[in-house]
Structures are given as C-alpha cells and as structure tokens.
Amino acid sequence: MSQVELRRRRILIDGRPQLVLSGEVHYFRLDPGDWSDRLDKLREAGCDTVATYIPWLWHELPDRGVDLTGRTHPRRDVAGFLDLAHGKGLRAIARPGPFVMAELKNEGVPYRLYTDTPHLQPTTWDGGVVPTRTLDYLAADFLAAAEGWYAAVMPMLAARLAPRGGPVIGVQLDNEIGMLSWVSNSPDLPDERFHHPTEDRSLAVHDELGRYMRDRYRRYVAFLRDAAIRQGVDGVPFLINVHGTDEGRGRTFPIGISQLFESYRGVPQLTAGSDHYLGDLTVGNAPDLYTSNAFLAASLDADQPLTSLEFEAGSGDYAEDLSQLVPPQAVDLKTRMCVAQGNRLLNLYLFTGGRNPLLDRPVGDGNDRIAFTGERHGFAAPVDPEGRCGAAFSAVRDAFAAVRGASELLADGDEEDDGFALAFVPDHYLTEYHHPASSARAEQVADLARFRGMGPRDILARSLLLAGYSFPAVDVQSPGALPPVLVLASASTLGRAVQERLAAYVSDGGRLLLNGVLPRYDADGAPCTALADALGVRVTGRVDGTPHYFPSVVADGRPEVRVGYAQYLAGGDPVLRVAGSEAVCGVRVHHGAGVALLVATDYPAHLDFWRTCMATLGVTPRLRHDAAEPGLLLTSTVDTSGQRLLHVLNLGPSDADFALSYRDRPVLTGRRLHVPARAGVMLPYGVGVGTATLLETTCELVARTGDEVVLRPTQGPHGDLAVFDRDPADVDGGTADGPVVTATDARVRVRF
C-alpha cells in the first residue's frame, strides 16, 4: 500500500517527494496478448507509471450495461490491464472521462447521448447546432448519465487505488474541458442574455460570458470530483488536463488556464497538468513552453504541483502524411526544460500506437470503428501500432535516464529565479468566444492576442530567456505578494483593478517593466487609464507599420532599428524615440518609491538592449555564459537541503563552447564547457555523496547510493572533471588527483 499526497508543490509517495515518469498506453487499441510487450517497453524507456484513457463509448454495451473485465470483448478488460501493469511494478493514472478525446468518435461519449437526448447539444450564437461533439456539461440529463458511468467505472478503480494496495496513484476528471466550445466559438448559451449582444454592450457582455463559463466549468469539475468520491475514489490526487497549444505554438495555451483555473485552484488534492504539442523545440517556440509552464504554475496554489498530462513524444507524423517530422532531440530538450521548471509528472503522449476496434453496432460512417483515424492509430508514437520502436524511443529512454539520475534532486527541488516575475493576467485570455457580428469584440481580441503574455512578437519572453534570465510568473489578479521586479506584456485592455494594483505596486517601491502598449480600457470596454494617470504618462498617438511604411526607433547609443509599431508617450524620461521625429515611445518614470520602464514598441530581440532594461531595474542574471552565439537557455534548481543542479539547454543550431559562472563565481574555475547543438546537460553543484560533497562537475548524475556516486561524462574528447571536497577512496572509469577526478570512461564510479 502506498500513500499519495500533493503537498508543497510536490508529489509525495509514502511521504517522500518523487517524480512520476509515465507513458500513455491504450489497452483498448491493443490485443491483450500485446499488453505485456508494450508495458515492458514502457519500463525499458524509463517509465514507472502507465496512463490510459478508459472510454465510456467503448465500455458501455448496446443494452447500456458496462463491461470492464472483458466478458464481451477481451479489449474491454481494463481491470486486467491495470492488474498486469501492477504485477510489473508499474503505477497507473486512470483517465475515465466522461470526455476523453483521443481521436475517438463523440470524443469518447456513447452515441445514445446524441441520438436519444439531442437537447444536450449546445446551440451556436444564432441557435444552430454546434459543429463539435460537445454537450452541455451542466445539463441535468448529461450529469445523470455521467454519474451512471462513474457508478460503473469508479468502483473498479477504487479497488485498485495505491492506498489500498493497487497501482492507481491518480485519476483524471474529464479531459480538455472547454476546448471544444472554444475552438468552435460555441459557448454554452442557456442564458438568453448572451445570444444577441448589442454592439454598444458587446464588450461588457463578452466579459460577463467568459466569467459565466469559468463558473460553469468550476461547477462541472466539482460535480465530477464529488461523484468519484461517492463511488469510493478517494485518497489519491485528482487531475485536470489544460489544453491550448496550436500549430506548434503555445501562445493560446493560457486560454485553457483562464477557462479552468477556478476549477482547480484551492481544491484539496487536485492539480492541473499541461497538454502541449509544440513539435520541435527551438529558439522560436522554447519561450512558449517556458511561459506555459510558468503561467500554469502561477495558477496553482501552494500545494498543487506542476505536471504535464500530455507530454508530446514521437515523430510528429500525426496524420501519417509525412508533412511533419520532429527530430528525436526535441523530446530530450522538452523533458529537460520541464523538469527544470518543477514538473513533477510527465506523461508521454502517446507512448504506443495500436488499432481501433469496431463498434458493437455499425453507424455507417465509413469505418464503423471507435475512432476516426481508421484502423491504425498512434502513427507518431515512439512505439508504432505494430510494436516497433522508432527513433523517439531511444531519445525518450536517454532523456528519462538523465532525469532518473537526478530524480531525488528534481523531485524535491524548485527552480531558482533572478528576482523578477512575468505577469500573468488571466483575463487577457478570456477571449475564446466572440459574437460573429461584433466588430468591437474582434478588435479587442486582435489587440490582446498581439500584445499579451510573451509580449509583442513574443520578443519580451524570448529576449529574457536567451539573455540568460530565468523567472516564474505571478497572477497579478490574485492576492499575494508581488516580486521586487515585475515584467508585464500589456495590451490596450487591462482591468481597472489590475491597473490600480500596479500603480500602487510601483508607488510602494516596486520596479515595473511594461512592454506592449499602455492600457486604455477596462476588460468590459470602459475607458480606463488608471495606471497611466498614476505614472503621469499620456498616450498621444501611435504609428503602425504597413507593407510600404517602416517605422523605426532609436535607443541612446544604439543604431536605428525598424519596428512594427510605436505608441507615442508624453511624460517621464525618454529612453526610446521614433526616428525622424520628436515622438517618444519609451520612458522611465519614477513614481513614489518605485520606478517603471515603459517600452511601447516591439523593439527587436537585441539581447544587450533587454539586459540594459533589466539592469535599469536592478536585475542581473545569476547564471552567465560567454558563448559567441545566442541559443543557450540557463537555469538552476535547488532542493530543500541546498543541493543544486545547473541546467544548460542549447536550443541553437550550432555547438556551444563557453565558460559558465553562478552568482559571479566561475564554475570549474572558468573551464570551458561544450554542449552540442540541440542538447542539454544537468550539472550537479554542491551535491552530497554520503559524507562527501560533489562541489562541481562537467558530468551528469547516474546514481547516488550511500558513499558512492556514478557519473556520466558529457564533454567527450574535451575531457570531464568532477571536484569533491575530499579525496575519494576509489575510482572506477577515471583517475583521481586529490579531490579532482578525471573522467576517462563512459561512466565513472567514485567511492568514499
């Protein structure tokens, strides 16, 4: 029996912080004779947990009975699958819906809910049927049917919970809640006041609608949680999956957070996980993953850990059309970034492909199978439908091996930061719905999408990361202390309460960097310049680039650069001017005890410029490198006993050679490090080995047991070192010169 608990943003299993490395295996897409092979491959890849959807559509029979043990079809024996996984020493995460998506027809909900109760399908703005297979989450008939499904599936899971000696350590409630209505712009509209907003009231009505929908999702999740508990599922965490990446980018991911954070924040023993599909990880979209993790963490409470319930793995060939192939290095880079930011659970999605079984009753839709992908499914997975391992399999195995070697430090560690946070404004993402006839709403959404989150053209977040900074995010709409320095990507719309809070923050000594445009409206469209008024700054105009007009700006001592727009500001000390005019688009303002730096243009990703901006606010990076080319992302984690890992990701296309320093102290006395293109390292820094301490090294951890440590060299022909605070008693695979060990083998074992 194992106790599983969420506390201090950690997953505690039997009281000890642990990482959960999981992979999604769909038993219903595999013959039972293949289950053992796929679970063995899961373990070979380095996973300790298997996750799986449990589709209501598949387990409910035509007579409305439910088969969970395979009496009507061997692929319905989910109980046997979980027992087999348990027998192999694997834990399990169960995902029983009601909605499960996974390319299943009706998103995994039985056909009868659409044919027998058509009133459950929400209507569009003009009263038509929504184009997706969503249902009204809070309709009494749907909740009754969902509770009936839970009454069947949850007792089977309850009997297999970890505290009762079984494998199940977590249960996900539904999947990607709100996603279908967002992508189809079809909110649930049972309330007539939302159907036909007048243009003069459009923004206020949309704002009210977004808050109304948030509350509906909150009530829906609360119902599911209570229903699961009534059926005996208690004592393990519940999970919520947050959706939102799109076309290899994460700019829309915070829409899912905005929809759902009221559903999970503050709910005991429940946490939220990301669902990201970004393809390769490069300097272009690495800020998307980093800020998505940071924003999700900012929406969690003090006990809720950061997780990734759909952690993309595989080739990216989702349509089996070879239109996209993701290099295997991507899964290594994404793994390293996520664990460095405090993800405690990674669930590889999808780990293995399979074949979709036929429905019990033909529906005449062209294939009569449970999914719309055809017979084969999971073409891009590390293990294909036929059980063959692709290139991503070895990449996953290597990435998870690196994580396992440092798992104790990562499970009980937190990312360090440079004393500032990126502001997260949930209401900036309350944009998933817009009435087709409202031009005011379209204009508001376009402005928010252009400036929010990572900044105009994503330059703000990208520049800060590649300039060597690492940072959390903070929800500026929620109570709680703000950091000494705050960075905000601002749009024209910013709620009055947030504007007033930021004004008070600066007056009380806070330091604010605002990039974007100075806000002029409240969320409901009412004019609001509370922040500008407090800072004594006025907006006097704006210029935008066109295909034939190229606005340019000048910062002191720097060449003129082209920009996409510039907002003209009056007041404060100028720091940026529009070329060829007296117009100012960047100012420094002293207000009370604090200072604000307003950069009202999309200044390019010139890293020195952004370093100067942060230095103006008193921020310097704790980790520095002297690599010639940009592309390195640096951060560090520290556990509760002060042991650190220095994380280096080379996102660039070229190998990086550089010296590294931590808090102005050269690492390894300035020895140059080599990190190949598209690779990363996790370097121990002050890590205990029994009674000794590994002070610093170029190696990664493989294992620590008592007074022995096993290291993996990373520098190849450049040579590796490990520096301890005392002479080792014995070294295998290397040589010792006092406390300095030179690595000369693939693995080095050092004993004290």
Secondary structure as GFF3:
##gff-version 3
##sequence-region A 1 752
A	DSSP	beta_strand	4	7	.	.	.	ID=ss1
A	DSSP	beta_strand	10	13	.	.	.	ID=ss2
A	DSSP	beta_strand	16	17	.	.	.	ID=ss3
A	DSSP	beta_strand	20	24	.	.	.	ID=ss4
A	DSSP	three_ten_helix	27	29	.	.	.	ID=ss5
A	DSSP	alpha_helix	32	44	.	.	.	ID=ss6
A	DSSP	beta_strand	49	53	.	.	.	ID=ss7
A	DSSP	alpha_helix	56	59	.	.	.	ID=ss8
A	DSSP	three_ten_helix	74	76	.	.	.	ID=ss9
A	DSSP	alpha_helix	78	87	.	.	.	ID=ss10
A	DSSP	beta_strand	91	95	.	.	.	ID=ss11
A	DSSP	three_ten_helix	105	108	.	.	.	ID=ss12
A	DSSP	alpha_helix	112	115	.	.	.	ID=ss13
A	DSSP	three_ten_helix	118	120	.	.	.	ID=ss14
A	DSSP	alpha_helix	140	158	.	.	.	ID=ss15
A	DSSP	three_ten_helix	162	164	.	.	.	ID=ss16
A	DSSP	beta_strand	168	172	.	.	.	ID=ss17
A	DSSP	alpha_helix	179	183	.	.	.	ID=ss18
A	DSSP	three_ten_helix	192	194	.	.	.	ID=ss19
A	DSSP	three_ten_helix	199	201	.	.	.	ID=ss20
A	DSSP	alpha_helix	202	230	.	.	.	ID=ss21
A	DSSP	beta_strand	238	242	.	.	.	ID=ss22
A	DSSP	alpha_helix	253	264	.	.	.	ID=ss23
A	DSSP	beta_strand	270	276	.	.	.	ID=ss24
A	DSSP	alpha_helix	286	298	.	.	.	ID=ss25
A	DSSP	beta_strand	306	312	.	.	.	ID=ss26
A	DSSP	alpha_helix	329	340	.	.	.	ID=ss27
A	DSSP	beta_strand	343	349	.	.	.	ID=ss28
A	DSSP	beta_strand	354	355	.	.	.	ID=ss29
A	DSSP	beta_strand	376	377	.	.	.	ID=ss30
A	DSSP	alpha_helix	391	405	.	.	.	ID=ss31
A	DSSP	alpha_helix	407	411	.	.	.	ID=ss32
A	DSSP	beta_strand	413	415	.	.	.	ID=ss33
A	DSSP	beta_strand	420	424	.	.	.	ID=ss34
A	DSSP	three_ten_helix	426	429	.	.	.	ID=ss35
A	DSSP	alpha_helix	439	451	.	.	.	ID=ss36
A	DSSP	three_ten_helix	456	458	.	.	.	ID=ss37
A	DSSP	alpha_helix	459	466	.	.	.	ID=ss38
A	DSSP	beta_strand	473	475	.	.	.	ID=ss39
A	DSSP	beta_strand	485	490	.	.	.	ID=ss40
A	DSSP	alpha_helix	496	507	.	.	.	ID=ss41
A	DSSP	beta_strand	511	516	.	.	.	ID=ss42
A	DSSP	alpha_helix	530	535	.	.	.	ID=ss43
A	DSSP	beta_strand	538	544	.	.	.	ID=ss44
A	DSSP	beta_strand	552	555	.	.	.	ID=ss45
A	DSSP	beta_strand	561	562	.	.	.	ID=ss46
A	DSSP	beta_strand	565	570	.	.	.	ID=ss47
A	DSSP	beta_strand	573	578	.	.	.	ID=ss48
A	DSSP	beta_strand	584	591	.	.	.	ID=ss49
A	DSSP	beta_strand	594	599	.	.	.	ID=ss50
A	DSSP	alpha_helix	607	616	.	.	.	ID=ss51
A	DSSP	beta_strand	623	625	.	.	.	ID=ss52
A	DSSP	beta_strand	632	639	.	.	.	ID=ss53
A	DSSP	beta_strand	644	650	.	.	.	ID=ss54
A	DSSP	beta_strand	656	658	.	.	.	ID=ss55
A	DSSP	beta_strand	660	662	.	.	.	ID=ss56
A	DSSP	beta_strand	665	666	.	.	.	ID=ss57
A	DSSP	three_ten_helix	667	670	.	.	.	ID=ss58
A	DSSP	beta_strand	673	675	.	.	.	ID=ss59
A	DSSP	beta_strand	679	689	.	.	.	ID=ss60
A	DSSP	beta_strand	692	697	.	.	.	ID=ss61
A	DSSP	beta_strand	700	705	.	.	.	ID=ss62
A	DSSP	beta_strand	708	712	.	.	.	ID=ss63
A	DSSP	three_ten_helix	716	718	.	.	.	ID=ss64
A	DSSP	beta_strand	720	724	.	.	.	ID=ss65
A	DSSP	beta_strand	730	732	.	.	.	ID=ss66
A	DSSP	beta_strand	734	737	.	.	.	ID=ss67
A	DSSP	beta_strand	740	743	.	.	.	ID=ss68
A	DSSP	beta_strand	748	751	.	.	.	ID=ss69
###
